[in-house]
């Protein structure tokens, strides 16, 4: 039987998600006239750089070939290809000009929202869409944290994109989005041990050091994003994807995972990890849609 095990070693399972050389520029809010930095090759939302149409992030061809031989418990993806369809901004969503925002719902978050290791039709947004019978736009980005959600929230205000509702699946609060003039990088705790760009990682190590610092920073950003949407009359649903207690708990948790995505791999403590499989995402979709209907 496959059992999902969440531990600190989960943080060590991610690849470098986004680091590209694009010069930042400024964009103006259509309502307030305030400016915000954007990137020319991604003038709308935070730029995302998907790997391909068949593999993405931890869902790699190398891992798939390895799993064909070792057959992890509960893994039955040997005859199930996965397709990823991306828009020009790097999201599993329609091109933005084809979205009717006022009649659509939005779901934001990290790789669990993106749908790493599952087909387009099985992502959380797609399954919510079938339950609601209304469009649901997938704004999931692999490896991102609270700052990415706040950035995209503000950019959507800039462009006056106002959906019917916003669901935020809360990412790990220790994640940090780093911006400079020419790059965007999503920082995750294991990267402190990496040799890549040691200046950024030294800063990140110090940022992680004070107790509760990441929790305070992350919860402030997420509460701020929620407040921005509510100020525009857009209802917000927040949910944790994993059981969460303590000061970092902002909302109820979704139900435990019951199946695996294609990217199943062993963890350092002898358990198995994968992203949420189609059945788990179906359960989550039903739970979230029930909350949307109760608004």
C-alpha positions in Angstrom: 0.0 0.0 0.0 1.3 3.4 -0.9 1.4 5.9 2.0 2.2 9.6 1.6 4.8 10.7 4.1 5.4 14.4 4.7 8.7 15.4 6.3 11.5 17.9 6.0 13.1 15.7 3.4 10.3 16.6 1.0 12.0 20.0 0.6 15.0 18.2 -1.0 13.0 16.8 -3.9 12.7 19.9 -6.0 14.7 21.2 -9.0 15.6 24.8 -9.7 12.4 26.1 -11.1 13.0 29.4 -12.7 16.1 31.4 -13.4 16.3 33.4 -16.6 18.0 36.5 -17.9 15.3 39.1 -18.6 15.6 42.7 -17.7 12.8 44.0 -15.5 10.7 47.0 -16.5 7.8 48.8 -14.9 4.1 48.4 -15.5 1.3 50.7 -14.4 -1.9 49.8 -12.5 -4.9 50.7 -14.7 -6.8 51.9 -11.7 -4.3 53.5 -9.4 -1.5 54.5 -11.7 1.0 52.8 -9.3 3.9 51.0 -11.0 5.3 47.5 -10.6 8.3 45.6 -12.0 7.6 43.1 -14.8 9.7 41.1 -17.3 9.5 41.8 -21.0 9.1 38.1 -22.0 6.3 37.7 -19.4 4.5 41.1 -19.3 1.5 39.7 -17.5 2.1 37.3 -14.5 5.3 36.0 -12.9 7.2 34.3 -15.7 7.2 30.5 -15.5 9.4 28.3 -17.7 8.0 24.8 -18.2 10.3 22.0 -19.2 8.3 20.4 -22.1 4.9 19.1 -23.0 5.7 15.6 -21.6 7.8 16.3 -18.5 8.0 19.0 -15.8 9.9 19.7 -12.6 10.2 16.4 -10.5 8.2 14.5 -13.1 11.2 13.6 -15.3 11.8 11.0 -18.0 14.7 9.7 -16.0 12.6 9.1 -12.9 9.8 7.5 -15.0 12.3 5.0 -16.6 13.6 4.2 -13.1 10.1 3.6 -11.8 9.4 1.2 -14.6 12.0 -1.1 -13.2 11.5 -0.7 -9.4 7.6 -0.3 -9.4 7.0 1.8 -6.3 4.0 0.8 -4.1 0.8 2.2 -5.6 2.5 3.4 -8.8 0.6 2.4 -11.9 1.7 5.0 -14.5 3.6 2.6 -16.7 0.9 2.8 -19.5 -0.4 6.3 -18.8 1.4 9.2 -20.6 1.1 12.6 -19.1 0.6 15.7 -21.3 1.3 19.3 -20.2 -0.2 22.1 -22.2 1.2 25.6 -21.5 0.2 29.1 -22.5 2.8 31.7 -23.5 3.2 32.9 -19.9 4.1 29.3 -18.9 0.8 28.4 -17.1 -1.5 25.4 -17.7 -4.2 27.7 -18.7 -5.6 29.4 -21.8 -3.9 32.4 -23.3 -4.9 35.3 -21.1 -6.7 37.1 -23.9 -9.1 34.2 -24.2 -10.1 34.2 -20.5 -13.3 35.9 -19.4 -12.1 36.8 -15.9 -15.5 38.0 -14.6 -17.1 34.6 -15.2 -14.1 32.5 -14.2 -12.6 31.2 -10.9 -8.9 31.2 -10.1 -6.8 28.7 -8.1 -3.3 29.8 -7.1 -0.4 27.9 -5.5 2.6 25.8 -6.1 3.2 22.5 -7.9 0.2 20.8 -6.3 -2.0 23.4 -8.1 0.1 23.2 -11.3 -0.5 19.5 -11.3 3.0 18.0 -11.6 2.8 14.4 -12.7 -0.9 14.4 -13.8 -2.6 15.1 -17.1 -4.1 18.5 -18.0 -7.6 17.0 -17.4 -6.7 15.8 -13.9 -5.3 19.0 -12.4 -7.1 20.6 -9.5 -8.3 23.5 -11.7 -9.7 21.1 -14.4 -11.5 19.0 -11.8 -12.9 22.0 -10.1 -14.1 23.3 -13.5 -16.0 20.0 -14.1 -17.6 20.2 -10.7 -18.6 23.9 -11.0 -19.4 23.9 -14.7 -17.7 27.2 -14.9 -14.1 28.1 -16.0 -11.4 27.7 -13.5 -8.0 29.1 -14.3 -4.8 27.3 -13.1 -2.3 29.8 -11.8 -0.1 27.1 -10.1 3.7 27.4 -10.4 6.1 24.8 -9.3 8.4 25.6 -6.4 6.8 29.0 -5.6 5.9 30.5 -2.3 3.8 33.3 -0.8 5.6 36.1 -2.6 4.7 34.6 -6.0 1.1 34.5 -5.0 1.2 38.2 -3.8 3.1 39.2 -7.0 0.5 37.7 -9.3 -2.4 39.0 -7.1 -1.0 42.6 -7.6 -0.4 42.1 -11.3 -4.0 40.9 -11.8 -5.1 44.1 -10.0 -2.9 46.1 -12.4 -4.7 44.6 -15.4 -8.2 44.7 -13.7 -8.6 41.0 -13.9 -11.3 40.3 -11.4 -12.5 36.6 -11.2 -15.6 35.3 -9.5 -13.5 33.7 -6.7 -9.9 33.0 -5.8 -8.7 29.8 -4.1 -5.2 29.8 -2.6 -3.6 26.5 -1.8 -1.0 27.6 0.7 2.6 26.7 -0.3 5.5 26.1 2.2 6.1 29.3 4.0 9.9 28.9 3.9 10.0 29.5 0.2 11.2 32.8 -1.1 10.9 34.4 -4.5 14.1 36.4 -5.3 14.0 39.2 -7.9 16.8 41.2 -9.4 17.1 43.3 -12.5 17.7 40.3 -14.8 16.4 37.2 -13.0 13.7 35.5 -10.9 14.6 32.6 -8.7 12.4 30.4 -6.4 14.4 29.6 -3.3 13.7 26.4 -1.3 15.5 25.3 1.9 17.7 22.6 0.3 19.2 25.2 -2.0 21.2 26.6 0.9 23.4 23.6 0.4 23.7 24.2 -3.3 26.8 25.7 -5.0 24.7 27.8 -7.3 24.8 31.6 -6.9 26.3 31.5 -3.4 25.5 35.2 -2.7 21.8 34.7 -3.0 21.9 31.5 -1.0 23.9 33.1 1.8 21.2 35.8 2.0 18.5 33.1 2.0 20.3 31.1 4.8 20.3 34.2 7.0 16.6 34.8 6.1 15.7 31.3 7.3 17.7 31.5 10.5 15.5 33.5 13.0 12.8 31.3 14.6 9.3 31.9 13.1 10.7 34.5 10.6 9.5 32.6 7.5 6.2 31.9 9.1 5.6 35.6 9.9 6.8 36.6 6.4 4.7 34.0 4.6 1.5 34.5 6.6 1.8 38.2 6.2 2.0 37.9 2.4 -0.8 35.5 2.1 -3.1 37.5 4.4 -2.1 40.5 2.4 -3.1 38.8 -0.9 -6.4 37.7 0.7 -7.0 41.3 1.8 -6.3 42.7 -1.7 -8.9 40.3 -3.3 -11.5 41.0 -0.6 -11.0 44.8 -1.1 -12.0 44.3 -4.8 -15.1 42.2 -3.8 -13.6 38.9 -4.8 -14.2 36.1 -2.3 -11.2 34.0 -1.2 -10.7 30.4 0.0 -7.5 29.4 1.6 -6.5 25.8 2.2 -3.4 23.9 3.3 -2.5 20.9 1.2 -0.9 19.1 4.1 -2.0 18.9 7.8 -0.7 22.1 9.4 -0.6 23.2 13.1 0.9 26.1 15.0 1.4 29.8 14.0 1.7 28.9 10.3 -1.8 27.5 10.1 -3.9 30.0 8.2 -6.8 27.8 7.1 -8.3 24.3 7.2 -6.3 21.5 5.5 -7.5 19.5 2.6 -8.0 15.8 2.9 -5.0 13.4 2.9 -3.6 12.1 -0.4 -5.0 8.8 -1.5 -3.0 8.2 -4.7 0.2 9.3 -6.4 1.2 11.4 -9.4 3.7 10.0 -11.9 6.7 11.5 -10.0 7.0 9.0 -7.1 10.4 8.8 -5.5 12.0 7.6 -2.3 12.8 10.1 0.5 15.8 10.2 2.7 13.9 8.6 5.6 12.8 5.5 3.7 9.3 6.6 2.7 7.9 7.5 -0.7 6.9 10.9 -2.0 4.9 12.1 -5.0 2.6 15.0 -5.8 -1.1 14.5 -5.6 -2.6 12.0 -8.0 -5.9 12.3 -9.9 -8.1 10.8 -7.1 -6.6 13.1 -4.5 -7.1 16.1 -6.7 -10.7 15.0 -7.3 -11.3 14.9 -3.6 -9.8 18.3 -3.1 -11.8 19.8 -6.0 -15.1 18.6 -4.4 -14.1 20.0 -1.0 -13.2 23.4 -2.5 -16.2 23.6 -4.8 -18.4 22.9 -1.8 -16.9 26.0 -0.1 -17.3 28.1 -3.2 -21.0 27.2 -3.4 -21.4 28.2 0.2 -20.0 31.7 -0.3 
